[in-house]
């Protein structure tokens, strides 16, 4: 019997692969994420980019109880910010529109939006001002005025006010007394539209703290100054600050400060050095500036253009002018006031000068100085470095 035919197997239906079609919700989420990243990047860039203004102070009248969009509109109208629509989210996030106090708020037209937010939170515009080491009070006044902090003339007048002198421990007698030398060089965050009194008080207070700390660290330097000034603490400070101001303006390289300080100490104290002339160009130039302001310059004046400030070119006539009380080429000892505002390193150099008997130095052309203990050696250095002896101790 023949076997029965086996039933033919039915081929299995092909298996369907799962569809790769993406959900529209996933695509929308991806687009939203990319958009959020781009928006965030734009907002950060906007917040830290200064507005292209002219650096002038803008006084904005802010009503009470403003919504974010209303405040942004006012700030844009007054040209404190651009793109008010981009500023609104910053206000929402920070809540600055709820913290701002109603009234007149001084701002600047070249701040970053972030700085505007910070200014609104503080109830007024703040600006960061750097006062470099060696600036005179005249230069400080111009920088503060340019930043919109306070009026230059008002600041200068305050540096001469009896109250400011008393607070800084400066004698109100003598030639053109001021707090020159006691305005500490530093970077300050100051309110726009500050009073000159507040700015001078802050700068002299910082100076007093820094000088006290340096004096505590260098008691030998304080004793050295007392040997010249006597026991009066204010007079000791005056010696230290005045010498430091000269060192600050005479020194091109930090490495030379202690040695330059030693030169001037030696000229003041070594019994073999006479006459005790410091022969410092910056003292002569400062005398022109201070005497001009105080009305002490008799005509005809040998001084140059006062608009050149402390960078006024020196002339032989200026060096020969015995009527200038700050002329250390003609008048022995220290000048009547400091000639700039020295920094901490110059003060420390005066409190801890280098050892040795140097009495002269001359610039060698690369920012450094070369020193000498005798006049003959100094003259050789002058010839070697192709400079006339005029202008260097």
Secondary structure, DSSP 8 states (H G I E B T S, - for coil): -----------------------HHHHHHHHHHHHHHHHHHHHHHHHHSB----S-EEEEEE-SS--HHHHHHHHHHTTS-S-HHHHHHHHHHH-HHHH--SEEEEEETT-BHHHHHHHHHTTS-EEEEE--TT--HHHHHHHHHHTTSS-HHHHHHHHT-HHHHHHHT--S-SSS---TT-S--SEEEEETT--HHHHHHHHHHHHHHHHHHHHHH-HHHHHHHHHHH-S-HHHHHHHHHHHHHHHHHH-SSGGGHHHHHHHHHHHHH-TT--S-----HHHHHHHHHHHHHHT---SS-----GGGGGG----HHHHT-TT-TT-TTTS-S--SS-SS---HHHHHHHHT---S---EEEE-SSS-EEEESSHHHHHHHHHHTT--STT--
